[in-house]
Amino acid sequence: MKEDKIWTKGFATLTVSHSSYVLGSYMLIPIIPLYLVSLGATESQVGMIATMFFIASIVTRLFLNILLRRTGRKLVLMAGMSLTAVVMLLYGLLASIAANAALRFFGGVGFGITTTIATAMAADFLPDSRRGQGIGYFTMGSVVAMTAAPALAIFLMDNYGFPPVFYTAAGFSLLSAMLLLLTGEPVITGEAMAVGNGHRGSAFQWRNLFDRKLIVASCLLLLFSISRSGDSSYISLFAEARGLKYLSLYFVIQTVTMFFVRFVIGRIIDRKGRNWVLIPGGFAMLALCVTLSLAYTDAVMLIGAFFSGLAIGVISPSMQVWMFGAVAPEKRNVASATYYNFTDIGVSIGSLLMGFTAEHYGYTIMYRVAACSALLYIISYITIGREKAGKRL
């Protein structure tokens, strides 16, 4: 039936545009910590600068829905992608810790805009009956980009230095904005149309910032993201400190695992429910943290890469589907903002906590602290978040 179609022109073009943006953004994941250290930053300072990025993203998303009531989504999305491109160019020109801290903040603004609007638009392009599968495909495009990004970035850094990494990443962000010109707006109705297409709505209201139906999912996402920060913010410095040589392969294994997981994860959510994925995903994150705490060889680190890809590949799209399904269609911008905000809040808290722990107690203890957060996620989900039999959001 026509209503069950996933691959419309708008959804396909948006997926390619977002994947290009992710490719540019994820080129910086392994590079920024190394770049900051090369400028003289300590591990704690790396964590603080990472936190500035996430704080900017969080604040931007809190008030983004108000802006969207007055401006078209596609225009704001293009502005976010273009801002990211400009910031990436300036990374290569302003080589100081203070300047990079400021750039990281403005990069967070662009990232907050782009991730929130792109995901909400993708959800609106999809039919309700296949939203889990469609979100899985949408994020799968990002996973393909993630696979290439770290390897490309490290190759450019090793052979040409840091600036070419930043210029190449900026090019991909600019390309994403250009591709967006080919993407239309999803057909939605009622208040959702007013919000999504930029019609003037009511003045500031707290309900436009958060929906109480998202409280449980948000708290669980916070715990998961704190645990994940040890991987996302410090894996490059960890590998360098322990003399591990295959960091590029770590990212390849991580993202290839995520890619194959997302082939099936959407179907499982749509047919079986979230319990079948969110509990195993928590155990995968716990396994990652324990593995990295013991990783003194490349082989052990690469086993951790598999668990990392499994955990992120399972939990990230599953949480998105849960949160989109918990709210009314006109609140999907709020759900998307909440998802990314609590992800960033968790990574921000985790980056500060992990940076302090690594600097004073070492990486083994740091990953054990991350494991405690993963264990708390598992216990909390089984206690308060588990989907009851026969009840689906």
Contacts in CASP RR format, 6 or more apart in sequence:
PFRMAT RR
TARGET T0000
AUTHOR 0000-0000-0000
METHOD contacts of the structure
MODEL  1
MKEDKIWTKGFATLTVSHSSYVLGSYMLIPIIPLYLVSLGATESQVGMIA
TMFFIASIVTRLFLNILLRRTGRKLVLMAGMSLTAVVMLLYGLLASIAAN
AALRFFGGVGFGITTTIATAMAADFLPDSRRGQGIGYFTMGSVVAMTAAP
ALAIFLMDNYGFPPVFYTAAGFSLLSAMLLLLTGEPVITGEAMAVGNGHR
GSAFQWRNLFDRKLIVASCLLLLFSISRSGDSSYISLFAEARGLKYLSLY
FVIQTVTMFFVRFVIGRIIDRKGRNWVLIPGGFAMLALCVTLSLAYTDAV
MLIGAFFSGLAIGVISPSMQVWMFGAVAPEKRNVASATYYNFTDIGVSIG
SLLMGFTAEHYGYTIMYRVAACSALLYIISYITIGREKAGKRL
3 127 0 8 1.000
3 129 0 8 1.000
4 127 0 8 1.000
4 129 0 8 1.000
4 130 0 8 1.000
5 127 0 8 1.000
6 126 0 8 1.000
6 127 0 8 1.000
6 130 0 8 1.000
6 133 0 8 1.000
6 134 0 8 1.000
6 137 0 8 1.000
8 125 0 8 1.000
10 125 0 8 1.000
10 183 0 8 1.000
10 184 0 8 1.000
10 186 0 8 1.000
11 122 0 8 1.000
11 125 0 8 1.000
11 126 0 8 1.000
11 134 0 8 1.000
11 138 0 8 1.000
13 179 0 8 1.000
13 180 0 8 1.000
13 182 0 8 1.000
13 183 0 8 1.000
13 184 0 8 1.000
14 118 0 8 1.000
14 121 0 8 1.000
14 122 0 8 1.000
14 125 0 8 1.000
14 138 0 8 1.000
14 180 0 8 1.000
14 183 0 8 1.000
15 122 0 8 1.000
15 137 0 8 1.000
15 138 0 8 1.000
15 141 0 8 1.000
16 179 0 8 1.000
17 81 0 8 1.000
17 118 0 8 1.000
17 176 0 8 1.000
17 177 0 8 1.000
17 179 0 8 1.000
17 180 0 8 1.000
17 183 0 8 1.000
18 114 0 8 1.000
18 118 0 8 1.000
18 122 0 8 1.000
18 138 0 8 1.000
18 141 0 8 1.000
18 142 0 8 1.000
18 176 0 8 1.000
19 141 0 8 1.000
19 142 0 8 1.000
19 144 0 8 1.000
19 145 0 8 1.000
20 145 0 8 1.000
20 172 0 8 1.000
20 173 0 8 1.000
20 175 0 8 1.000
20 176 0 8 1.000
20 179 0 8 1.000
21 81 0 8 1.000
21 84 0 8 1.000
21 114 0 8 1.000
21 118 0 8 1.000
21 172 0 8 1.000
21 173 0 8 1.000
21 176 0 8 1.000
22 141 0 8 1.000
22 142 0 8 1.000
22 145 0 8 1.000
22 146 0 8 1.000
22 149 0 8 1.000
23 145 0 8 1.000
23 146 0 8 1.000
23 148 0 8 1.000
23 149 0 8 1.000
23 169 0 8 1.000
23 172 0 8 1.000
24 88 0 8 1.000
24 145 0 8 1.000
24 149 0 8 1.000
24 168 0 8 1.000
24 169 0 8 1.000
24 170 0 8 1.000
24 171 0 8 1.000
24 172 0 8 1.000
24 173 0 8 1.000
25 84 0 8 1.000
25 111 0 8 1.000
25 149 0 8 1.000
25 169 0 8 1.000
25 173 0 8 1.000
26 145 0 8 1.000
26 146 0 8 1.000
26 149 0 8 1.000
26 150 0 8 1.000
27 149 0 8 1.000
27 150 0 8 1.000
27 152 0 8 1.000
27 153 0 8 1.000
27 165 0 8 1.000
27 168 0 8 1.000
27 169 0 8 1.000
27 172 0 8 1.000
28 88 0 8 1.000
28 91 0 8 1.000
28 153 0 8 1.000
28 165 0 8 1.000
28 166 0 8 1.000
28 169 0 8 1.000
29 149 0 8 1.000
29 150 0 8 1.000
29 153 0 8 1.000
29 232 0 8 1.000
29 236 0 8 1.000
30 150 0 8 1.000
30 153 0 8 1.000
30 154 0 8 1.000
30 235 0 8 1.000
30 236 0 8 1.000
30 247 0 8 1.000
30 251 0 8 1.000
31 153 0 8 1.000
31 154 0 8 1.000
31 157 0 8 1.000
31 162 0 8 1.000
31 165 0 8 1.000
31 236 0 8 1.000
32 49 0 8 1.000
32 50 0 8 1.000
32 100 0 8 1.000
32 104 0 8 1.000
33 46 0 8 1.000
33 50 0 8 1.000
33 233 0 8 1.000
33 234 0 8 1.000
33 236 0 8 1.000
33 237 0 8 1.000
34 157 0 8 1.000
34 236 0 8 1.000
34 237 0 8 1.000
34 240 0 8 1.000
35 91 0 8 1.000
35 100 0 8 1.000
35 162 0 8 1.000
36 45 0 8 1.000
36 46 0 8 1.000
36 49 0 8 1.000
36 97 0 8 1.000
36 100 0 8 1.000
37 46 0 8 1.000
37 237 0 8 1.000
38 162 0 8 1.000
39 95 0 8 1.000
39 96 0 8 1.000
39 97 0 8 1.000
39 100 0 8 1.000
40 97 0 8 1.000
41 49 0 8 1.000
41 97 0 8 1.000
42 359 0 8 1.000
43 234 0 8 1.000
43 237 0 8 1.000
43 355 0 8 1.000
43 358 0 8 1.000
43 359 0 8 1.000
44 355 0 8 1.000
44 356 0 8 1.000
44 359 0 8 1.000
45 97 0 8 1.000
46 233 0 8 1.000
46 234 0 8 1.000
46 237 0 8 1.000
46 351 0 8 1.000
46 355 0 8 1.000
47 233 0 8 1.000
47 351 0 8 1.000
47 352 0 8 1.000
47 354 0 8 1.000
47 355 0 8 1.000
48 101 0 8 1.000
48 351 0 8 1.000
48 352 0 8 1.000
49 97 0 8 1.000
49 100 0 8 1.000
49 101 0 8 1.000
49 104 0 8 1.000
50 104 0 8 1.000
50 233 0 8 1.000
50 347 0 8 1.000
50 348 0 8 1.000
50 351 0 8 1.000
51 348 0 8 1.000
51 351 0 8 1.000
51 352 0 8 1.000
52 101 0 8 1.000
52 104 0 8 1.000
52 105 0 8 1.000
53 104 0 8 1.000
53 105 0 8 1.000
53 107 0 8 1.000
53 108 0 8 1.000
53 111 0 8 1.000
54 108 0 8 1.000
54 344 0 8 1.000
54 345 0 8 1.000
54 346 0 8 1.000
54 347 0 8 1.000
54 348 0 8 1.000
54 351 0 8 1.000
55 105 0 8 1.000
55 344 0 8 1.000
55 348 0 8 1.000
56 104 0 8 1.000
56 105 0 8 1.000
56 106 0 8 1.000
56 107 0 8 1.000
56 108 0 8 1.000
56 109 0 8 1.000
56 111 0 8 1.000
56 112 0 8 1.000
57 108 0 8 1.000
57 109 0 8 1.000
57 110 0 8 1.000
57 111 0 8 1.000
57 112 0 8 1.000
57 115 0 8 1.000
57 340 0 8 1.000
57 341 0 8 1.000
57 344 0 8 1.000
58 341 0 8 1.000
58 344 0 8 1.000
58 345 0 8 1.000
58 348 0 8 1.000
60 108 0 8 1.000
60 109 0 8 1.000
60 110 0 8 1.000
60 112 0 8 1.000
60 113 0 8 1.000
61 112 0 8 1.000
61 116 0 8 1.000
61 337 0 8 1.000
61 340 0 8 1.000
61 341 0 8 1.000
62 209 0 8 1.000
62 337 0 8 1.000
62 341 0 8 1.000
63 209 0 8 1.000
64 76 0 8 1.000
64 112 0 8 1.000
64 113 0 8 1.000
64 116 0 8 1.000
64 117 0 8 1.000
64 333 0 8 1.000
64 337 0 8 1.000
65 195 0 8 1.000
65 208 0 8 1.000
65 209 0 8 1.000
65 333 0 8 1.000
65 334 0 8 1.000
65 337 0 8 1.000
66 204 0 8 1.000
66 208 0 8 1.000
67 76 0 8 1.000
68 76 0 8 1.000
68 117 0 8 1.000
68 195 0 8 1.000
68 196 0 8 1.000
68 198 0 8 1.000
68 333 0 8 1.000
69 194 0 8 1.000
69 195 0 8 1.000
69 198 0 8 1.000
69 199 0 8 1.000
69 200 0 8 1.000
69 201 0 8 1.000
69 202 0 8 1.000
70 198 0 8 1.000
70 200 0 8 1.000
70 201 0 8 1.000
71 198 0 8 1.000
72 196 0 8 1.000
72 197 0 8 1.000
72 198 0 8 1.000
73 117 0 8 1.000
73 120 0 8 1.000
73 121 0 8 1.000
73 185 0 8 1.000
73 196 0 8 1.000
73 197 0 8 1.000
73 198 0 8 1.000
74 180 0 8 1.000
74 183 0 8 1.000
74 184 0 8 1.000
74 185 0 8 1.000
76 113 0 8 1.000
76 117 0 8 1.000
77 113 0 8 1.000
77 114 0 8 1.000
77 117 0 8 1.000
77 118 0 8 1.000
77 121 0 8 1.000
77 180 0 8 1.000
78 177 0 8 1.000
78 180 0 8 1.000
78 181 0 8 1.000
79 113 0 8 1.000
80 109 0 8 1.000
80 110 0 8 1.000
80 112 0 8 1.000
80 113 0 8 1.000
80 114 0 8 1.000
80 177 0 8 1.000
81 110 0 8 1.000
81 114 0 8 1.000
81 173 0 8 1.000
81 174 0 8 1.000
81 176 0 8 1.000
81 177 0 8 1.000
81 180 0 8 1.000
82 173 0 8 1.000
82 174 0 8 1.000
82 177 0 8 1.000
83 106 0 8 1.000
83 107 0 8 1.000
83 109 0 8 1.000
83 110 0 8 1.000
83 113 0 8 1.000
84 107 0 8 1.000
84 110 0 8 1.000
84 111 0 8 1.000
84 114 0 8 1.000
84 170 0 8 1.000
84 173 0 8 1.000
85 170 0 8 1.000
85 171 0 8 1.000
85 173 0 8 1.000
85 174 0 8 1.000
85 177 0 8 1.000
86 170 0 8 1.000
87 103 0 8 1.000
87 106 0 8 1.000
87 107 0 8 1.000
87 110 0 8 1.000
88 166 0 8 1.000
88 167 0 8 1.000
88 169 0 8 1.000
88 170 0 8 1.000
88 171 0 8 1.000
88 173 0 8 1.000
89 166 0 8 1.000
89 167 0 8 1.000
89 170 0 8 1.000
90 99 0 8 1.000
90 103 0 8 1.000
91 100 0 8 1.000
91 103 0 8 1.000
91 162 0 8 1.000
91 163 0 8 1.000
91 166 0 8 1.000
92 162 0 8 1.000
92 163 0 8 1.000
92 166 0 8 1.000
92 167 0 8 1.000
93 163 0 8 1.000
94 100 0 8 1.000
94 103 0 8 1.000
112 340 0 8 1.000
114 176 0 8 1.000
115 336 0 8 1.000
115 340 0 8 1.000
116 333 0 8 1.000
116 336 0 8 1.000
116 337 0 8 1.000
116 340 0 8 1.000
117 333 0 8 1.000
117 336 0 8 1.000
119 135 0 8 1.000
119 138 0 8 1.000
119 320 0 8 1.000
119 336 0 8 1.000
119 339 0 8 1.000
119 340 0 8 1.000
120 332 0 8 1.000
120 333 0 8 1.000
120 335 0 8 1.000
120 336 0 8 1.000
121 183 0 8 1.000
121 185 0 8 1.000
121 186 0 8 1.000
122 134 0 8 1.000
122 135 0 8 1.000
122 138 0 8 1.000
123 131 0 8 1.000
123 135 0 8 1.000
123 320 0 8 1.000
123 324 0 8 1.000
123 332 0 8 1.000
123 336 0 8 1.000
124 186 0 8 1.000
124 188 0 8 1.000
124 192 0 8 1.000
124 329 0 8 1.000
124 332 0 8 1.000
125 186 0 8 1.000
126 132 0 8 1.000
126 134 0 8 1.000
126 135 0 8 1.000
129 270 0 8 1.000
130 270 0 8 1.000
131 270 0 8 1.000
131 321 0 8 1.000
131 324 0 8 1.000
131 325 0 8 1.000
132 266 0 8 1.000
132 269 0 8 1.000
132 270 0 8 1.000
132 317 0 8 1.000
132 321 0 8 1.000
133 266 0 8 1.000
133 267 0 8 1.000
133 270 0 8 1.000
134 266 0 8 1.000
135 266 0 8 1.000
135 317 0 8 1.000
135 320 0 8 1.000
135 321 0 8 1.000
135 324 0 8 1.000
136 262 0 8 1.000
136 265 0 8 1.000
136 266 0 8 1.000
136 317 0 8 1.000
137 262 0 8 1.000
139 262 0 8 1.000
139 313 0 8 1.000
139 316 0 8 1.000
139 317 0 8 1.000
139 320 0 8 1.000
140 259 0 8 1.000
140 262 0 8 1.000
140 263 0 8 1.000
143 255 0 8 1.000
143 258 0 8 1.000
143 259 0 8 1.000
143 262 0 8 1.000
143 313 0 8 1.000
144 255 0 8 1.000
144 259 0 8 1.000
146 251 0 8 1.000
146 254 0 8 1.000
146 255 0 8 1.000
146 258 0 8 1.000
147 251 0 8 1.000
147 252 0 8 1.000
147 255 0 8 1.000
147 256 0 8 1.000
147 259 0 8 1.000
149 251 0 8 1.000
150 247 0 8 1.000
150 248 0 8 1.000
150 251 0 8 1.000
150 252 0 8 1.000
151 248 0 8 1.000
151 251 0 8 1.000
151 252 0 8 1.000
152 168 0 8 1.000
153 165 0 8 1.000
153 168 0 8 1.000
153 169 0 8 1.000
154 247 0 8 1.000
154 248 0 8 1.000
155 248 0 8 1.000
156 164 0 8 1.000
156 165 0 8 1.000
156 168 0 8 1.000
157 165 0 8 1.000
185 196 0 8 1.000
185 197 0 8 1.000
188 196 0 8 1.000
188 329 0 8 1.000
190 330 0 8 1.000
191 330 0 8 1.000
192 328 0 8 1.000
192 329 0 8 1.000
192 330 0 8 1.000
192 332 0 8 1.000
193 199 0 8 1.000
194 200 0 8 1.000
194 201 0 8 1.000
194 330 0 8 1.000
195 201 0 8 1.000
195 330 0 8 1.000
195 333 0 8 1.000
196 333 0 8 1.000
208 334 0 8 1.000
209 334 0 8 1.000
209 337 0 8 1.000
210 334 0 8 1.000
210 338 0 8 1.000
211 326 0 8 1.000
211 327 0 8 1.000
211 331 0 8 1.000
211 334 0 8 1.000
211 335 0 8 1.000
211 338 0 8 1.000
213 326 0 8 1.000
213 327 0 8 1.000
214 323 0 8 1.000
214 326 0 8 1.000
214 327 0 8 1.000
214 334 0 8 1.000
214 335 0 8 1.000
214 338 0 8 1.000
216 384 0 8 1.000
216 385 0 8 1.000
217 319 0 8 1.000
217 322 0 8 1.000
217 323 0 8 1.000
217 326 0 8 1.000
217 385 0 8 1.000
218 323 0 8 1.000
218 338 0 8 1.000
218 342 0 8 1.000
219 342 0 8 1.000
219 380 0 8 1.000
220 278 0 8 1.000
220 319 0 8 1.000
220 377 0 8 1.000
220 380 0 8 1.000
220 381 0 8 1.000
220 385 0 8 1.000
221 319 0 8 1.000
221 339 0 8 1.000
221 342 0 8 1.000
221 343 0 8 1.000
221 346 0 8 1.000
222 342 0 8 1.000
222 345 0 8 1.000
222 346 0 8 1.000
222 349 0 8 1.000
223 373 0 8 1.000
223 374 0 8 1.000
223 376 0 8 1.000
223 377 0 8 1.000
223 380 0 8 1.000
224 282 0 8 1.000
224 285 0 8 1.000
224 315 0 8 1.000
224 319 0 8 1.000
224 373 0 8 1.000
224 374 0 8 1.000
224 377 0 8 1.000
225 342 0 8 1.000
225 343 0 8 1.000
225 344 0 8 1.000
225 345 0 8 1.000
225 346 0 8 1.000
225 347 0 8 1.000
225 350 0 8 1.000
226 346 0 8 1.000
226 347 0 8 1.000
226 349 0 8 1.000
226 350 0 8 1.000
226 353 0 8 1.000
226 370 0 8 1.000
226 373 0 8 1.000
227 285 0 8 1.000
227 286 0 8 1.000
227 289 0 8 1.000
227 370 0 8 1.000
227 371 0 8 1.000
227 373 0 8 1.000
227 374 0 8 1.000
227 377 0 8 1.000
228 285 0 8 1.000
228 311 0 8 1.000
228 312 0 8 1.000
228 347 0 8 1.000
228 370 0 8 1.000
229 346 0 8 1.000
229 347 0 8 1.000
229 349 0 8 1.000
229 350 0 8 1.000
229 351 0 8 1.000
229 353 0 8 1.000
229 354 0 8 1.000
229 370 0 8 1.000
230 289 0 8 1.000
230 292 0 8 1.000
230 350 0 8 1.000
230 351 0 8 1.000
230 354 0 8 1.000
230 366 0 8 1.000
230 367 0 8 1.000
230 370 0 8 1.000
231 288 0 8 1.000
231 292 0 8 1.000
231 308 0 8 1.000
231 370 0 8 1.000
232 347 0 8 1.000
233 347 0 8 1.000
233 350 0 8 1.000
233 351 0 8 1.000
233 354 0 8 1.000
233 355 0 8 1.000
234 354 0 8 1.000
234 355 0 8 1.000
234 358 0 8 1.000
234 363 0 8 1.000
234 366 0 8 1.000
235 247 0 8 1.000
235 250 0 8 1.000
235 292 0 8 1.000
236 247 0 8 1.000
237 358 0 8 1.000
238 244 0 8 1.000
238 292 0 8 1.000
238 295 0 8 1.000
238 358 0 8 1.000
238 363 0 8 1.000
239 247 0 8 1.000
239 250 0 8 1.000
239 301 0 8 1.000
241 363 0 8 1.000
242 295 0 8 1.000
242 296 0 8 1.000
242 363 0 8 1.000
244 295 0 8 1.000
244 297 0 8 1.000
244 298 0 8 1.000
244 301 0 8 1.000
245 298 0 8 1.000
246 298 0 8 1.000
246 301 0 8 1.000
246 302 0 8 1.000
249 298 0 8 1.000
249 302 0 8 1.000
249 305 0 8 1.000
250 301 0 8 1.000
250 302 0 8 1.000
250 304 0 8 1.000
250 305 0 8 1.000
251 305 0 8 1.000
252 305 0 8 1.000
253 302 0 8 1.000
253 305 0 8 1.000
253 306 0 8 1.000
253 309 0 8 1.000
254 305 0 8 1.000
254 306 0 8 1.000
254 308 0 8 1.000
254 309 0 8 1.000
254 312 0 8 1.000
255 309 0 8 1.000
257 305 0 8 1.000
257 306 0 8 1.000
257 308 0 8 1.000
257 309 0 8 1.000
257 310 0 8 1.000
257 313 0 8 1.000
258 309 0 8 1.000
258 310 0 8 1.000
258 312 0 8 1.000
258 313 0 8 1.000
261 309 0 8 1.000
261 310 0 8 1.000
261 313 0 8 1.000
261 314 0 8 1.000
262 313 0 8 1.000
262 317 0 8 1.000
265 277 0 8 1.000
265 313 0 8 1.000
265 314 0 8 1.000
265 317 0 8 1.000
265 318 0 8 1.000
266 317 0 8 1.000
266 321 0 8 1.000
268 276 0 8 1.000
268 277 0 8 1.000
269 276 0 8 1.000
269 277 0 8 1.000
269 317 0 8 1.000
269 318 0 8 1.000
269 321 0 8 1.000
273 387 0 8 1.000
273 392 0 8 1.000
274 318 0 8 1.000
274 321 0 8 1.000
274 322 0 8 1.000
274 387 0 8 1.000
274 393 0 8 1.000
275 386 0 8 1.000
275 387 0 8 1.000
277 314 0 8 1.000
277 315 0 8 1.000
277 318 0 8 1.000
278 314 0 8 1.000
278 315 0 8 1.000
278 318 0 8 1.000
278 319 0 8 1.000
278 322 0 8 1.000
278 381 0 8 1.000
279 378 0 8 1.000
279 381 0 8 1.000
279 382 0 8 1.000
279 386 0 8 1.000
280 314 0 8 1.000
281 310 0 8 1.000
281 311 0 8 1.000
281 314 0 8 1.000
281 315 0 8 1.000
282 311 0 8 1.000
282 314 0 8 1.000
282 315 0 8 1.000
282 374 0 8 1.000
282 377 0 8 1.000
282 378 0 8 1.000
282 381 0 8 1.000
283 378 0 8 1.000
284 307 0 8 1.000
284 309 0 8 1.000
284 310 0 8 1.000
284 311 0 8 1.000
284 314 0 8 1.000
285 307 0 8 1.000
285 311 0 8 1.000
285 315 0 8 1.000
285 374 0 8 1.000
285 377 0 8 1.000
286 371 0 8 1.000
286 374 0 8 1.000
286 375 0 8 1.000
286 378 0 8 1.000
287 304 0 8 1.000
287 307 0 8 1.000
287 311 0 8 1.000
288 304 0 8 1.000
288 307 0 8 1.000
288 308 0 8 1.000
288 311 0 8 1.000
288 374 0 8 1.000
289 367 0 8 1.000
289 368 0 8 1.000
289 370 0 8 1.000
289 371 0 8 1.000
289 374 0 8 1.000
290 367 0 8 1.000
290 368 0 8 1.000
290 371 0 8 1.000
291 300 0 8 1.000
291 301 0 8 1.000
291 303 0 8 1.000
291 304 0 8 1.000
291 307 0 8 1.000
292 301 0 8 1.000
292 304 0 8 1.000
292 363 0 8 1.000
292 367 0 8 1.000
293 363 0 8 1.000
293 364 0 8 1.000
293 365 0 8 1.000
293 366 0 8 1.000
293 367 0 8 1.000
293 368 0 8 1.000
293 371 0 8 1.000
294 300 0 8 1.000
294 364 0 8 1.000
295 301 0 8 1.000
295 304 0 8 1.000
319 339 0 8 1.000
320 336 0 8 1.000
320 339 0 8 1.000
322 393 0 8 1.000
323 335 0 8 1.000
323 336 0 8 1.000
323 338 0 8 1.000
323 339 0 8 1.000
324 332 0 8 1.000
324 335 0 8 1.000
324 336 0 8 1.000
325 335 0 8 1.000
325 393 0 8 1.000
326 335 0 8 1.000
326 393 0 8 1.000
327 334 0 8 1.000
327 335 0 8 1.000
350 370 0 8 1.000
350 373 0 8 1.000
353 369 0 8 1.000
354 366 0 8 1.000
354 369 0 8 1.000
354 370 0 8 1.000
355 366 0 8 1.000
357 365 0 8 1.000
357 366 0 8 1.000
357 369 0 8 1.000
358 366 0 8 1.000
387 393 0 8 1.000
END
